[in-house]
Amino acid sequence: MHRPATLLILIAGLALGLTRPSLLAAEDPAHQELRALRTQVIEAITKGDNDTVMQHVHPDVVVTWQNAEVVRGVQGLRDFFNRMAKDTFRGYKVPPTPDDLTILHGGDTGVSFGYVVAEYDLLGKKLEFKSRWTATLVKENGRWLLASYHISLNALDNPILGAAKKSLLWGGAGAGVLGLVIGVLIGRRKKA
């Protein structure tokens, strides 16, 4: 009695498996090359080795940072790292991690996207930023290079906004207490 149902499930499973291209196709070798690039760039950033990072970016790279600043070119990226990153960036809690394989467009362009959790010293505090990123990669002269990178914070839920809310709450509580004290003092003066 159960045999026909089991056979039907087996046939459906095989049919589904054979029709899924991801199970039939071998992974494009470009993905291993891109993993190597990611590892090299993350290691260099973690060590503060900007020269190695610059070897892996396209000469016309465009990067948009969480603070909405846009830098262009290798020198612009180097200047940003020297001005901002060395004093604020403290490392990765979770390094840039892709959500999926890079989407390849032809043999020389790819788009990758994912998340990162980085630690920064800002506003006199250690803050953890959970961000989303998108990167465009191009292959030139047999090498994959980072052509663009965009990283964003959640505008409605992030550590800077959290710190601002906390400051407002403390400021509001302080103003409330001050208002009560002034009210009591004015009330006593009127009675006297």
Long-range contacts (C-beta under 8 A, 24 or more apart in sequence): 27-101, 28-104, 30-102, 30-104, 30-107, 30-110, 30-139, 30-144, 31-101, 31-102, 33-144, 34-102, 34-110, 34-112, 34-137, 34-144, 37-137, 37-144, 37-146, 38-96, 38-98, 41-146, 42-92, 42-95, 42-96, 45-89, 46-91, 46-92, 46-95, 48-86, 50-78, 50-81, 50-82, 53-77, 53-81, 54-78, 56-145, 56-146, 57-145, 57-146, 57-147, 58-138, 58-140, 58-145, 58-146, 58-147, 60-147, 61-145, 61-146, 61-147, 61-148, 61-149, 62-147, 62-148, 62-149, 63-148, 63-149, 63-150, 64-149, 64-150, 64-151, 65-151, 66-129, 66-131, 66-151, 66-152, 66-153, 87-121, 88-120, 88-121, 88-122, 89-118, 89-119, 89-120, 90-118, 90-119, 90-120, 90-121, 90-126, 91-118, 91-119, 92-116, 92-117, 92-118, 92-119, 93-117, 93-118, 93-119, 93-128, 96-133, 96-135, 102-137, 107-139, 108-138, 108-139, 108-140, 109-136, 109-137, 109-138, 109-139, 110-136, 110-137, 110-138, 110-144, 111-135, 111-136, 111-137, 112-137, 116-151, 122-160, 123-160, 123-163, 125-163, 127-159, 127-160, 127-163, 128-159, 129-153, 129-158, 129-159, 130-154, 130-158
